[in-house]
Amino acid sequence: MENYVPFAISGFGELFYYRKLTEIDEDICMIDIQYRKIETIVWNLESFFEDFLTNEEDREEWLKESLFEKAIAELGNLKENEVFTFTPVLAMGGNMETKYLKKGNAQIYQDIVFQMTM
């Protein structure tokens, strides 16, 4: 859809996209691939960059910042098109600990998780 523009992916594969709702209304949503749900994060693009990304609590809640930092320390930096993958996926009993993380291709991981959680 032309009013939906994906623009970012988290280190764990969640997708962020911009929606133009009306001439003056917009929001930023996140697709939580682990649980197949969509969450509205903020109500405009400016707020995403100026408020959401600068807020430590938001980064922890939505981006899993401390787990991401720990994963980098233990597993190394991600390469282009890579994300940290939960094995098993969270909806299937995985856990948000680094011992359940591996690195994988973002697009393949998203596809597999979507298929598993249908």
C-alpha positions as CSV (number, residue, x, y, z in Angstrom):
1,M,0.0,0.0,0.0
2,E,1.4,3.4,-0.9
3,N,0.5,4.9,2.5
4,Y,2.6,2.3,4.4
5,V,6.4,2.7,4.2
6,P,8.7,0.3,6.0
7,F,11.8,2.2,7.1
8,A,13.6,0.3,9.8
9,I,14.2,-3.1,11.3
10,S,15.3,-3.9,14.9
11,G,18.2,-6.1,15.7
12,F,15.7,-8.9,16.4
13,G,13.7,-8.5,13.2
14,E,10.8,-6.3,14.2
15,L,9.7,-4.0,11.3
16,F,9.0,-0.3,11.8
17,Y,6.8,1.5,9.2
18,Y,5.4,4.9,8.6
19,R,1.7,5.3,7.8
20,K,0.1,8.3,6.2
21,L,-3.4,8.1,7.7
22,T,-4.9,11.3,6.4
23,E,-3.6,14.6,4.9
24,I,-2.4,15.6,8.4
25,D,-2.4,12.4,10.5
26,E,0.4,9.9,10.5
27,D,1.9,7.3,12.8
28,I,4.8,4.9,13.2
29,C,3.9,1.3,13.9
30,M,6.0,-1.8,14.7
31,I,5.2,-5.3,13.5
32,D,6.1,-7.7,16.3
33,I,7.1,-10.7,14.3
34,Q,7.4,-13.0,17.4
35,Y,3.7,-12.6,18.3
36,R,2.2,-11.4,15.0
37,K,0.9,-8.2,16.3
38,I,1.1,-4.5,15.2
39,E,1.7,-1.8,17.8
40,T,1.4,2.0,17.2
41,I,4.6,3.4,18.6
42,V,4.2,7.2,18.1
43,W,1.9,9.5,16.2
44,N,4.3,11.2,13.9
45,L,7.7,10.6,12.3
46,E,9.4,13.5,14.1
47,S,8.4,12.1,17.4
48,F,9.9,8.7,16.5
49,F,13.3,10.3,16.0
50,E,13.2,13.0,18.6
51,D,11.3,11.3,21.4
52,F,11.1,7.5,21.0
53,L,14.8,6.9,20.0
54,T,16.1,9.2,22.6
55,N,14.0,7.7,25.5
56,E,15.9,4.9,27.3
57,E,12.7,3.2,28.6
58,D,11.3,3.1,25.1
59,R,14.5,1.7,23.6
60,E,14.5,-1.0,26.3
61,E,10.8,-1.9,25.9
62,W,10.6,-1.9,22.1
63,L,14.1,-2.5,20.9
64,K,15.3,-4.7,23.7
65,E,18.4,-2.6,24.0
66,S,20.2,-4.3,26.9
67,L,19.6,-7.8,25.3
68,F,20.9,-6.4,22.0
69,E,24.1,-5.0,23.6
70,K,24.7,-8.3,25.4
71,A,24.1,-10.2,22.2
72,I,26.7,-8.1,20.4
73,A,29.2,-8.7,23.2
74,E,28.7,-12.4,23.2
75,L,27.9,-13.2,19.5
76,G,29.6,-10.2,17.7
77,N,28.3,-7.5,15.4
78,L,25.6,-8.1,12.9
79,K,26.4,-8.1,9.2
80,E,24.3,-6.5,6.6
81,N,20.8,-8.1,6.4
82,E,21.4,-10.0,9.7
83,V,19.3,-10.0,12.9
84,F,19.6,-11.9,16.1
85,T,17.1,-14.8,15.9
86,F,15.4,-16.4,18.9
87,T,15.7,-20.2,18.8
88,P,13.0,-21.3,19.3
89,V,11.0,-18.2,18.5
90,L,9.4,-16.5,21.5
91,A,5.8,-17.5,20.7
92,M,7.0,-21.2,20.6
93,G,8.6,-21.2,24.0
94,G,11.9,-19.3,23.3
95,N,13.3,-17.0,25.9
96,M,14.8,-13.5,25.8
97,E,18.3,-14.7,26.9
98,T,21.5,-14.7,24.8
99,K,21.8,-18.5,25.0
100,Y,18.7,-18.7,22.8
101,L,20.1,-16.3,20.2
102,K,21.8,-17.0,16.9
103,K,22.5,-14.8,13.9
104,G,20.5,-15.2,10.7
105,N,19.3,-13.5,7.6
106,A,16.5,-11.0,8.5
107,Q,14.2,-11.7,5.6
108,I,14.4,-15.5,5.9
109,Y,13.9,-15.3,9.7
110,Q,10.9,-13.0,9.3
111,D,9.4,-15.4,6.8
112,I,9.9,-18.4,9.0
113,V,8.6,-16.7,12.1
114,F,5.5,-15.5,10.2
115,Q,4.8,-19.0,8.9
116,M,5.3,-20.6,12.3
117,T,3.0,-18.2,14.2
118,M,0.1,-18.2,11.7
